[in-house]
Amino acid sequence: MRLTPPAVERWLLLGVMAAAVAIRVWFLSDGVPHAPGIDEPAIVDRALRILQTGDWNTHAFDYPTLVIYLHTLVAIARYLLGALQGEWASLAGMDIGSVYLSGRLVAALIGALTVWLTYRIGRDLDSPWLGLLAGAELAFLPMHVRESHFILTDVPVTALTTLAVWLALRAGRVRTVAAYGWAGAVVGLAAAAKYNGAVALVAVALAWFLHERSSPDRLGKATAAVSAMVAAFLITTPYAVLDLPNFLDGVGGQMARFSAPARNPGDAAWLTYLKHLSLAGWWWLPMAGLGTAIAVIKKPSRSRWIVVIGFGLAYFYVLATHPRIFGRYALPLLPVICLAAAVPVVELSRLCARSRRMEGWPAGPIVLGAGAAALTAGFAVQSVGWVGALRNPDTRQMAVSWMRANLPRGTRVAVENSGPRYLVRAGFEEIPTGLLTDQSTDWYLEQHAEYLVVSSTDLRRYADLFALGPTVLEIPVRLQQWGPPIRIVKVTRTLATPEGVGTDFAGLRF
């Protein structure tokens, strides 16, 4: 039976989506519960606090609350399902590993949904083949695959900004007040997932400018978009109004941190982000640059492409003008780059299909298939390698194993955010701190801390803490293992003299 083009499209899309889901749920429980991803506990702990207190005010607004509320609902559903199956009978008995696994599953599915949204945008911009190729790129892109394994805000905000761009394109096509309202509402949700999601308003504004600046109801459409954005943000971050002082403090603190000069000046922020984006393959960004030029200069769908590319440029500008750099912050750019990088392949396949020299050959499909393989094969190899490496031991899990074997239950342990977490589940009393250096040595003595777990590469800042006692365990970072370097210091309750700092080393080294 011969497949029709729509049937081929459906089967190819099904294959891309199946691959996107599979690679994102592979080894989803890695590191749980003692070695979660960096910053995962910031989301999970606030969600659990809502369950335990019934207070939906997080009292901290370094993050807006949409993603926290989402994982609160996921945790509630997992709790009720576990109770129904007899896994536990109270919140106190709920297994933290189950919370992480269910939350990570939702994060993985949101990541896969972004692949579908990228496909839909490509289909609307050009053709099913552009959508499928761009979706396949994102399905295997290592940065997106990696972040889809963790309970963070970056994957949800990427999904929502991509959805906002798609709805902005739709608004420019159908040109109704409701369409602009829906696009604006999703921008509000993106901002409620992570504040920088508000940049997606640029896509809506570009669609409005290109299609509505001369229309008689242009003011109503602009008002609908902005009003819906504000309403959606406040509905999902209600304590921005109900707890205004704390909200302003949280947002102001974030703005100050991201605007502060870099501690270690090096490459400019824009260059550093380009390096992060190039890690998946040196050819990817040049292909996207060529595709952008083709789309803007030659495409009849130029106005639609301007909406997509305009959002990408605006978002990159925001990243480039703030020196606080983390690779995952660039995640919302990935669908835009995937779409642009697919353009040269699709255009080349069309040229070959029309070439008289290739009559009688399925030149278009051959070029399209070869281009798709060239764009995605390297991504797939890297992503499979990264996910497979999750089987390697994590330094934090190794530290907890040593503590279980060598420390009595109930030992009071001070630990950093980046170190082993949820030590109560391992039988210890945990004294959580953001960084151990946030507190003085006397504070740890007053807290009756018996051990300090250092998880940092910059050990110079910890000299005073190392003076509290001998290092009893050291786990350096090696290529074949995950996690930060770990040092466990036994607090002897008497400050060492300066001459004695670092001389009393009777510990173990892995």
C-alpha positions in Angstrom: 0.0 0.0 0.0 1.4 3.4 -1.0 1.4 6.0 1.7 0.0 9.4 0.9 2.1 12.5 1.9 -0.2 13.2 4.9 0.2 9.6 6.1 4.0 9.9 5.7 3.9 13.2 7.7 1.9 11.5 10.5 4.2 8.5 10.8 7.3 10.7 10.8 5.8 13.0 13.4 4.9 9.9 15.5 8.5 8.7 15.3 10.0 12.1 16.2 7.6 12.4 19.2 8.2 8.8 20.4 12.0 9.5 20.3 11.6 12.8 22.1 9.6 11.2 24.9 11.8 8.1 25.1 15.2 9.9 25.5 13.7 12.3 28.0 12.3 9.6 30.4 15.4 7.4 30.1 17.1 7.2 33.6 14.6 9.7 34.9 15.2 8.7 38.5 18.9 9.2 38.4 20.3 10.8 41.6 17.1 10.6 43.6 16.8 11.5 46.4 20.3 12.5 47.6 21.8 13.8 44.4 19.1 15.9 42.6 19.9 18.4 39.9 21.2 21.8 41.0 18.3 24.0 42.0 15.7 21.2 41.8 15.2 21.3 45.6 14.3 25.0 45.3 11.2 24.0 43.4 10.4 20.7 45.1 10.9 21.9 48.7 8.5 24.9 48.1 5.9 22.6 46.6 6.1 20.2 49.5 5.9 23.1 52.0 2.6 24.1 50.4 1.4 20.5 51.0 2.5 20.5 54.6 1.3 23.9 55.6 -1.6 24.7 53.3 0.0 28.1 52.7 0.2 28.8 48.9 2.4 31.9 49.5 6.0 30.7 48.9 7.3 33.8 50.7 10.2 33.9 48.3 9.9 35.3 44.8 13.3 34.7 43.2 11.0 32.4 41.1 7.4 33.2 40.2 5.0 30.5 41.3 3.4 28.9 38.2 6.0 26.0 38.1 5.9 25.6 41.8 2.1 25.4 41.8 2.3 22.9 38.9 4.6 20.6 40.9 2.4 21.1 44.0 -0.5 19.7 42.0 1.6 16.8 40.7 2.8 16.0 44.3 -0.8 16.0 45.5 -1.9 13.6 42.7 1.1 11.4 43.5 0.3 11.4 47.2 -3.3 10.4 46.6 -2.3 7.7 44.1 0.2 6.3 46.6 -2.3 6.4 49.4 -4.8 4.5 47.2 -2.2 1.9 46.5 -1.2 1.6 50.2 2.3 3.1 49.8 1.7 5.6 52.7 -1.0 6.8 54.9 0.1 10.4 55.7 2.1 13.2 54.2 4.9 12.4 56.6 5.3 9.0 55.1 5.4 10.1 51.5 8.5 9.0 49.7 10.6 11.9 48.4 11.8 9.8 45.5 8.2 9.4 44.3 7.8 13.1 44.3 10.9 13.6 42.2 10.0 10.9 39.8 6.5 12.1 39.1 7.7 15.7 38.8 10.5 14.8 36.5 8.0 12.8 34.3 5.9 15.9 33.9 9.0 18.0 33.1 10.0 15.4 30.4 6.5 15.5 28.9 6.6 19.3 28.8 10.0 19.0 27.0 8.5 16.6 24.4 5.5 19.0 24.0 7.9 21.7 23.0 9.1 19.5 20.2 5.6 19.2 18.9 5.1 23.0 19.2 8.3 23.5 17.2 7.0 21.2 14.5 3.7 23.2 14.4 5.5 26.5 14.0 7.7 25.1 11.2 4.6 23.7 9.4 2.8 27.1 9.6 5.9 29.0 8.5 6.8 26.9 5.6 5.9 23.2 5.2 5.5 20.0 7.1 9.1 19.1 6.2 10.5 22.2 7.9 8.4 21.4 10.9 9.5 17.8 11.1 13.2 18.6 10.6 13.1 21.4 13.2 11.2 19.1 15.6 13.7 16.3 15.1 16.6 18.7 15.9 15.0 19.7 19.2 14.0 16.1 20.0 17.7 15.1 20.2 19.3 18.4 21.1 21.6 17.6 24.1 20.9 20.8 26.0 17.1 20.4 25.8 17.3 16.6 26.5 19.4 17.2 29.6 17.3 20.0 31.1 14.1 17.9 30.4 15.3 15.5 33.0 15.0 18.0 35.9 12.3 19.8 37.8 13.3 23.4 37.0 11.7 26.4 35.4 13.7 26.4 32.2 11.9 23.7 30.3 8.4 25.0 31.2 9.3 28.6 30.2 10.7 27.3 26.9 7.4 25.5 26.2 5.4 28.5 27.0 7.5 31.0 25.0 7.3 28.7 22.0 3.5 28.4 22.5 3.3 32.2 22.7 5.3 32.6 19.4 2.9 30.1 17.7 -0.1 31.9 19.0 1.4 35.3 17.9 1.7 33.8 14.4 -1.9 32.7 14.6 -3.0 36.1 15.8 -1.3 37.7 12.8 -3.1 35.3 10.5 -6.7 35.3 11.9 -6.5 38.9 13.1 -9.1 38.8 15.8 -9.2 40.4 19.3 -9.5 36.9 20.9 -6.5 35.6 19.1 -4.3 38.4 20.4 -5.8 37.9 23.9 -4.8 34.2 23.9 -1.3 35.0 22.7 -1.0 37.6 25.5 -2.3 35.2 28.1 0.4 32.7 27.3 3.0 35.4 27.5 1.7 36.0 31.0 2.0 32.3 31.8 5.6 32.3 30.5 6.4 35.2 32.8 4.8 33.3 35.7 7.0 30.3 34.9 10.2 32.4 34.8 10.3 36.2 34.7 12.3 36.4 31.5 9.5 34.6 29.8 7.9 38.0 29.4 10.2 38.6 26.5 7.8 36.6 24.4 5.6 39.7 24.3 8.0 40.9 21.6 6.6 38.2 19.3 3.0 39.4 19.9 4.0 43.0 19.5 5.7 42.2 16.2 2.7 40.3 14.9 0.5 43.3 15.9 2.9 45.8 14.3 3.1 43.9 11.0 -0.6 43.2 10.6 -2.6 45.6 12.7 -1.0 49.0 12.8 -3.4 50.3 10.2 -6.5 48.2 11.2 -9.4 50.1 12.8 -9.5 47.8 15.9 -5.7 47.9 16.5 -6.1 49.4 19.9 -8.5 46.8 21.1 -6.2 44.0 20.0 -3.2 45.5 21.7 -5.3 46.1 24.9 -6.5 42.5 24.8 -3.0 41.1 24.5 -1.6 43.2 27.4 -4.6 42.8 29.6 -4.6 39.0 29.1 -0.9 38.9 29.9 -1.3 40.7 33.2 -4.3 38.7 34.2 -2.7 35.3 33.4 0.4 36.3 35.4 -1.5 37.5 38.4 -3.8 34.4 38.4 -0.8 32.1 38.5 1.3 34.4 40.7 -1.4 35.9 43.0 0.9 36.8 45.8 2.5 39.4 43.5 -0.4 41.5 44.7 -1.3 39.8 48.0 2.2 39.9 49.3 3.5 42.9 47.4 6.5 43.8 49.6 8.0 40.3 49.5 7.3 40.1 45.8 9.1 43.4 45.0 12.0 42.3 47.2 12.3 39.0 45.4 12.1 40.5 41.9 14.4 43.3 42.8 16.9 40.9 44.3 16.9 38.8 41.1 17.3 41.9 39.0 20.2 43.1 41.1 21.9 39.7 40.9 21.6 39.4 37.2 22.7 43.0 36.6 25.8 42.8 38.9 29.2 42.7 37.2 30.7 39.3 36.7 33.0 38.1 39.5 35.4 36.6 37.0 35.5 38.7 33.9 36.2 36.7 30.8 34.5 36.4 27.5 31.5 38.7 26.9 28.2 37.2 27.8 27.0 37.0 24.2 30.1 35.1 23.2 29.8 32.7 26.1 26.2 31.9 25.2 27.2 31.3 21.6 29.8 28.9 22.8 27.2 27.1 24.9 24.9 26.9 21.9 27.7 25.6 19.7 28.6 22.7 22.0 26.1 20.4 20.2 27.8 20.9 16.9 29.9 23.7 15.3 27.8 23.6 12.1 24.5 24.3 13.8 24.7 28.0 14.4 26.1 28.8 10.9 23.3 26.8 9.4 20.8 28.8 11.5 22.4 32.0 10.4 22.1 31.0 6.7 18.5 30.0 7.2 17.7 33.3 8.9 19.1 35.2 5.9 17.1 33.0 3.4 13.9 33.4 5.4 14.1 37.1 5.8 15.3 37.9 2.3 13.7 35.4 0.0 10.7 33.9 1.7 7.2 35.0 0.8 6.4 34.2 4.5 8.9 36.9 5.5 6.5 38.7 7.9 5.8 35.5 9.8 9.5 34.7 10.1 10.2 38.2 11.4 7.9 37.4 14.4 9.9 34.2 15.2 13.4 35.6 14.6 12.5 38.9 16.3 11.6 37.0 19.5 14.9 35.1 19.2 17.0 38.3 18.8 15.2 40.0 21.7 15.7 37.1 24.0 19.4 36.8 23.0 19.8 40.5 23.7 18.5 40.0 27.2 20.9 37.2 27.8 23.9 39.1 26.3 23.3 42.2 28.4 23.4 40.3 31.8 26.7 38.8 32.9 25.2 36.1 35.1 25.6 33.2 32.8 24.1 29.7 32.9 23.8 27.6 29.7 20.2 26.6 30.5 19.1 30.2 30.4 19.4 30.0 26.6 16.8 27.2 26.4 14.0 29.4 24.9 16.3 30.2 21.9 16.5 26.5 20.9 13.2 26.2 19.0 14.0 29.3 17.1 17.5 28.1 16.1 16.2 24.7 15.2 13.7 26.3 12.8 16.2 28.5 11.2 18.8 25.7 10.8 16.2 23.6 9.0 15.6 26.2 6.3 18.8 25.6 4.2 18.1 21.8 4.1 14.5 22.3 3.0 15.5 24.9 0.3 18.3 22.7 -1.1 15.9 19.7 -1.3 13.5 21.9 -3.3 16.2 23.1 -5.7 17.3 19.5 -6.3 13.7 18.4 -6.8 13.3 21.0 -9.5 16.6 20.4 -11.2 16.4 19.0 -14.7 19.7 17.2 -14.2 18.1 15.0 -11.6 14.9 14.1 -13.4 14.0 10.5 -12.6 15.7 10.6 -9.3 13.9 11.3 -6.0 16.5 14.0 -5.4 14.3 16.1 -3.1 13.6 13.3 -0.5 17.2 12.1 -0.7 18.6 15.6 0.1 16.0 16.1 2.8 16.9 12.8 4.4 20.6 13.4 4.2 20.2 16.9 5.6 18.1 15.6 8.4 20.7 13.0 9.3 23.5 15.5 9.2 21.6 17.9 11.5 20.3 15.4 14.0 22.8 12.4 14.1 25.4 14.3 16.1 22.8 15.5 18.5 21.4 12.0 19.0 24.8 10.5 19.7 25.6 13.2 22.3 22.3 12.9 24.0 22.4 9.1 24.2 25.9 9.3 25.5 24.9 11.9 28.2 21.8 9.9 29.3 23.7 6.7 29.4 26.4 8.3 31.5 23.8 8.9 34.2 24.5 5.3 35.3 27.9 6.5 36.6 28.0 7.1 40.4 27.4 10.6 41.7 29.8 12.1 44.2 26.9 13.1 46.5 25.5 9.5 46.5 29.0 8.2 47.2 29.2 10.6 50.2 25.8 9.5 51.6 26.9 5.9 51.3 30.0 6.6 53.3 28.1 8.5 55.9 25.6 5.6 56.3 28.5 3.2 56.8 30.6 5.4 59.2 28.3 7.9 61.0 25.7 7.0 63.7 22.1 7.7 63.0 21.0 11.1 64.2 24.3 12.8 63.4 23.9 16.5 62.8 25.2 17.4 59.4 25.4 20.9 57.7 25.1 20.7 54.0 25.0 23.1 51.0 22.4 23.3 48.3 24.8 21.8 45.8 25.6 18.9 48.1 23.8 15.7 49.1 20.2 16.5 50.0 17.3 14.9 52.0 19.8 13.4 54.6 16.9 12.9 57.0 15.8 10.0 54.7 19.3 8.5 55.3 18.9 8.8 59.1 20.7 12.1 59.8 19.7 15.5 61.1 20.2 18.0 58.2 21.2 21.6 58.8 20.5 23.1 55.4 22.3 26.3 54.2 22.6 27.9 50.8 26.4 28.0 51.1 28.3 26.9 54.2 30.2 30.2 53.9 27.0 32.1 54.5 27.4 31.4 58.2 30.2 32.0 60.6 32.1 29.2 62.3 30.5 30.1 65.6 27.1 29.6 64.1 27.9 25.9 63.3 29.2 25.4 66.8 25.9 27.0 68.2 23.9 24.6 65.9 25.8 21.7 67.3 26.9 20.6 63.8 29.0 17.5 64.0 30.0 17.3 60.3 30.2 19.8 57.4 29.7 18.7 53.8 31.5 21.0 51.5 30.5 20.8 47.8 32.5 23.5 46.0 35.5 23.8 43.7 36.6 27.2 45.3 38.0 25.9 48.6 39.8 29.2 49.5 36.6 30.6 50.9 36.3 27.6 53.3 39.5 28.0 55.2 37.8 29.1 58.4 35.4 26.1 58.2 38.3 23.6 57.5 39.8 24.9 60.8 36.9 23.4 62.7 38.3 20.0 62.4 39.9 17.3 60.2 38.7 16.4 56.7 37.5 12.8 57.0 36.4 12.2 53.4 37.4 13.7 50.1 35.8 12.8 46.8 37.3 14.7 43.8 35.6 15.0 40.5 36.6 12.6 37.8 35.4 12.4 34.2 33.6 9.1 34.8 31.4 10.4 37.7 28.8 13.1 38.2 28.4 15.7 41.0 30.6 18.3 42.7 33.8 17.6 44.6 32.9 16.6 48.1 34.8 17.2 51.4 33.4 16.2 54.7 34.8 18.0 57.8 34.4 16.6 61.3 33.7 19.4 63.7 35.8 18.9 66.8 34.1 21.8 68.6 37.4 23.6 69.2 38.7 26.0 66.6 42.1 24.9 65.3 45.0 27.4 65.5 46.0 29.0 62.3 49.2 26.9 62.3 47.1 23.8 62.5 44.8 24.5 59.5 45.1 21.7 57.0 47.7 19.7 59.0 45.2 17.3 60.7 44.3 15.2 57.7 43.4 11.7 58.6 40.6 11.3 56.1 39.9 9.0 53.2 40.3 9.9 49.5 38.2 8.2 46.8 
